[in-house]
Amino acid sequence: NGEQFGYSMADVGDPDGDGVTNFLIGSPYCEMEEMPGGSGCSFLFAKTDFGVGLAVLDAIPVFWGDQASATSGFTVGSAGDFDGDGLDDMLIGAPNYDVLEDDEGAAYLVLGQSEGWGTGDLSESHLIMYGAEIDDKAGRYFNTLGDIDGDGKADIGVVAHNSSMYVDRAGTVYGIMGGRESGTILLQEASDFMVVGGGTNDYLGRAIFPAGDVNEDGLDDFFLGASGASSYGAMYLLHGVAAP
């Protein structure tokens, strides 16, 4: 009761390499024996699971959070092929994760696996990415950006839309280039690039979406939305570059 299964959903491509499209479905208030209450979980369905009536969750791979009330699965999404191994990878957000204080937020990058994941504990993710400030809510929004530097690996953007790094709640988008080694990082210190909102309450990054190669230079481009910019909101198109 109250798990809110279906709060988020995303097409995550083919992370297990079986040729069948998969969908990641978030349940941010999920509780399981393996995890503390309210840490949230995300279920990985194959497209074929939806053709047999009521799906049985016991047979579905699940990824669970590692902190009570962190709400992992609040947002889920595709990371593209982040490590270039031919398998699609996944992003799971826990915007209420507490790093040192309250709600800095976290995002997890889970690599595709042709032989399954064994455990679904998000503390074992390939990359764990933390927000830096109170109420950053990092991991509430994110997306693959495509291959913006042309190295054959997908790049990702992780958003802290409440970030007040320079201006109150201007928002910050952190770029992480594909192929990064496994580890735990603080986004403000270890991201490959940052895009910062220009004004108070811009909330840059509430929309983040790959745009393909708009200017036909061989590098993918991406969109960022700032819903609070002026009284109208704004969208920005950023071009890929060889060395962001």
N, C-alpha and C positions, 0 to 999 in steps of 0.2 A: 504494500500500500504506500502510495506517495513516491515511488521510485522515478516517475516521469519518463518511462521508457518511450523513446521516439522524440525526445526533446530536440535532438539534432540527427541529421542523416546526410551521408555523402557517398557519391560514387568514388571508390578508391581504386578503380582499375582492376588489375589482376595481381594481387600481392603474393599469391601462392603458385603462380605460373601454370595453372591447369587449363587456361584458355577460357575460363568463365569469369564474367564480371562480378565483382564483389561490392557490397554496400556495408559501410560502417554505421551503426546506429547507437547513439548515445543514450545513457540512462543516468543522469548526473547525481541522482540521490539514491542510487542502487546500494544495497547492502548485501554482502556475501561473507561467508565464514573466513575467507582468506584476507579480508581487508577491514579496516575500521569503518564505523558507520558514516554514511554520507560521503565517502570518498569518491563514489561514482564508478561506473563501468561503461564499456563500449563493446558491442557485439558485432562480430564480422559474419555477415550473411553472404552466401553465394546467390547469384541470380536464380539458380534452380531451386533454392529453398522456398521461394515464394510460389512455386507451382504445385504444392502438395497440401494445400489447406493450411491448418494451423501449424506453424513452425514450433519445434520443441527446443527451448533455449538450452537444455542440457547438452545438446549435440552441437552447439554453436561456439566457435572460439570466442573468448571474452578477455578483455584487458581491463584491469582494475587499478584504481589509484592507491596511493600509499600514505595518505593523510586524511584524517577525519574531516569531513565538511569541505574538502577541497573541490568537490563537484567535477571530477574528471568526466569527460564525455559531454560537458556542457556545449562544447563545439567539437566536431570531428571533420576531417578533411583529407584530401589527397596531397601527398608530397611529391607526386611524380616519381620518376626513378632517380632518387637522390644519390645513390651510390653507384649507378651505372652498371648494375649487374643484370639488367633485363627484367627485373621484378619491380612492380610498383610499391611504393612505400606510403606510410600513413601518418597523419598528425592527429593528436588528441590533446584537447585543452582542458586545463583545470584552473579557471580564472580566480577562484577563491583560495588558492593555495597560499599558505603563509610561509614565507622564506625565513625572515627574521622578525617581521612584525605582522601586519594584517593585509591580506589580499594582494600581495605583489603579483601573484599568479604564476602559472607554469604551463609550458607546452612540451609535449613528448613526441619525438620522432621514432616511429616503430618501423623497422625495415621489413620488407617482404621476405618470406621464407618458404622455399619449395617443400620442405619437410615438416612444416608446422612450427609453432612457437613454443611448445613445451609449456612453460608458464606464461601467464598473461600479466604478471606483475610489472606495472609501468616503471618501477624503480630500476628495472633491467633494460629499459629502452636504449636504443643506440645513442640518442641525444636527449638530455633533459635540459630545458632552457627556462631560466627563472627571470621574472621581472625584478626591478631594482628598488621601487619606491612603494610606500603604502598606497593601496588602492589603485595600483597600476592596472590590475586585471589583465596582465599579459596572458595570452592564450585564449582570450575571448574571441578574437578574430585572427585568422591566418590563412595562408593559401600557398600552393605552389605558384611560382612566378614564371614557370617555363625555364628555358636555358638561356639566361640573360648574358652569360659571358662566353657562350659557344664552346664549352669544353665537353659537351655530350652528357652532362649530368644536370638534373633538374635542381633549381635553386628555390628557396622558400623565403617567405616573409612572415614574421611573427609580430603581432601588433600589441602595443600597450596603449590603448586608445585614451586612457585616463592619465597618461604620463604628463607630469609637470616639470620635466627636466629643464626646460628653458622658460616656458610660459605656462600658466595654469591650464591643465587639461588640454593642451594643444595636441597631444598624442605623438607617439613615436612608432615608426615602423622599423624593425630590425631585419636586415638581410643576412641570411646564412647561405653560403655558397655550397653547392652540392659536392659530395666527396669528403666532407669534414669527418675527422676521426671521432670515434665514440668518446663520450664524456658528459660531464655536467658543467654548464656554463651560466654565468650571469650575463644576460643579454646586453646590458649597458656597457660592459667591459670587453666582451669577447665576440660581439657580432662583427660581420665583415663590412657592413656599412649601415648607416642610419639615415632615415628621412624623418625630419621633425616638422610638426605643424607650425604654421606661422602666426597663429593668434590664439587668444584665450578662448577656451571651449570649442576649438576646431574639431577635436576628436578624430584626428587623422587616422585612417586605417580601418574605420568602421566598415568600409567596403575595400576589398583587396582582391584583384582578379587578373589572371594572365590575359594579355592582349594579343598574343602571337607576334609575328614580326611585322609591325605596322609600317615601318620605314624601309623595309626590304634591304636591311644591311646584314642579314644572316644571323642576327641576334634577337632573341625574344624580348618583348616589351611588356609593361604591366600598368594597370590602373590602380590608383588610390583614391578613395573617397574621404572627404572631410565634411561631414554632414552639418557641423556647426559653423563652418566658415562663413562670415558675414551673416546676413539674415536669409541667405538663399541656399547655402551649401556649395560645395565645389567638388569636381573630379579632376584628377591630375593624371596625365599620361607620362610615364618615365621610360626612356629608351634604354635598352640593354647596352652595356659597354664591355670591352674585353677585360678590363681590370677594375671592377667597382671599388 
